[in-house]
Each structure stands twice: as structure tokens, then as C-alpha cells.
Amino acid sequence: MNYTSIQDIDDIHTWVEEAKQLKANPLADIALGKNKTLGLLFFNSSLRTRLSTQKAALNLGMNPIVMNVSGDAWGIEFGDGTVMNGNTAEHIKEAAAVVSQYCDVIAVRAFPTLTDKTKDESEQVLSSFVKFASVPIVNMESATGHPLQGLTDALTISEHAKIAKPKVVLSWAPHIKALPHAVGNSFVEAMQKMDVDFVIANPEGYDLNPEITKDTPVYHNQEEAFKDADFVYTKNWSSYDNYGQVINTDPNWMITKDKLGAAKFMHCLPVRRNVVVEDAVLDSDSSLVIEQANNRTYAAQLVLKKILENG
Ligand code: CP
């Protein structure tokens, strides 16, 4: 099996309960991954994904090996039939086949261009590994999705929910740079599978891909969306309609203690303090961000466990 999308989760409630069991006893399956190798290939930067996925592998007895592809490997060509007389020195057909001989599972992080919507939505890097590798592939954040984060977030909400059907708000917040849609997309897909009252808040011009948001209510008024919220999940993303553009940096969308009220604050990290969210939120008991980062290990461990058990 591959894990490339939240849609690969058959029953998120079962997966969340299984992740809780792993968290309670992280070394229970230490023999499962003996003599198995996890290759982690990073085309982009990471702190949490890089360390938590290695930790997850170690908890299963696997041997993780890591490569910063962009900095350290030969430039990889993804085009079919390309005359490789430019900057790329190795084709994905060889690269994926070779890495498959060293690894029993390959995990890949490759961000979008944010300039070419068609290319990004084709998931060129991730889908090429799926096509040309001969071992299971795990998405460690691709152009359009971050399903390890989405599963983590479902686990965190399940752990902290005080009522049967909590209200969860995904709120855009300002940022100085153009950021991907991947975290927002996977969070939307995860919440659509959970028993939550889920809404999205973002400024005009920042609606996520409607093929992902489907019938989830979208508010362009943050105050209205936050009413009676139990969880506020915050993330910046660039415009989808004006693809990859920053068209709004309105500081009035920053998350403050006043706006949050009694709700819990969530963010995948890294987060820019006092741009996305004020110190008073992150430094308070309302913030779940450190627990979210902790849960990244158990989400990754569950995915790896299922791959090891099911092939
Ligand atoms: N949330 C997350 O994926 O963090 P990193 O980018 O540091 O891996």
C-alpha cells in the first residue's frame, strides 16, 4: 500500500484509535520492522516531519536513512523523453528504481512550484515515485497534500474533544510569503471524515480548491466563523484562484487570545509569531501545537505499521 493522501484512510475513526494505542505503547511493535529500511527523501526543508518519521521508524525497529535530495543528490529529471542536456543528470526512472533496492519503504517530501497549477496538481514528483519505485511510497508533504499532518490533526482533535461533535474552524491567517495549500487541503479532507462541525474562514480570494472543500461552509468573516468554536486550526496559504499569489496580508486576520475565546489553538508549525498568531496564544494553555508535533510520530508510526503489515 501507498500513503499519499487522506483518501487512503479507509476509516479515520479506527486509524485514530489505533494511533492512540501506539502512543500508549510506542515500542509494542519493535520487532515488526527488523531488517527493514525506510528511505526519507527531502526535496524541501523540514524539522518535524524529518525527525518524527525517523522516530516512528525506530519505534518499529526499522532503519531510517535520510537524503536531502535538492542539496546532495544529482538533479533529477522527471520529463518523459527529455533530451537531458540541461541541469538534470539522472532520470526519475533510474533514481526511483535504484532507491527501491536500498529501501523497503520510501517517504518523499516535494513542495509545489506555486507558479504552475497544472504541474503542481499533477503531483509530478510524488506520482513519479509511485510509478517508478517498486516499494510503498509515503507522502511527507507533496504539492497538494500533507496527509501525515492531517492524520496527526485528527488524532489531536480526538484526544482533546470535550463534546461528541466539536466545532472545528480552519482559519487562514496572514503571512509574508506565498505558502502551499497542502496542509489546509489535508486538514479539510481529514475533518470531512471526522464527526465534527467543520467550517473554513478565509478572506475573499483565498478559497481553497472547491474540489477539495466540496460542501464545507466557507466564511469570509472570521468573527462569524469563530462563534462557539472548540478548535481553531490556523494556517496560511497563498491564493488558489490567483494561483500562488499573496493578495492579502491583512493583520486583522492574525489569531489573538480575544478572538480565540475558549477554543483550543492548533497549527502544524513552523509558525511566525505575531504575524500568524500572537504570543499570548502560543504561550497559553489554549495552544495544542506542541502536542500536535508530538503526535506526528504516532501518525507516521501507524502508517508505517500498516505498510509493514500489508505490504
Ligand atoms: N508540520 C510540518 O510538516 O513541519 P516540518 O515542515 O518542520 O516538517
Residues whose N, C-alpha, C, O or C-beta is under 5 A from the ligand:
A	BS01	CP	S45 S46 L47 R48 T49 R50 C268 L269 P270
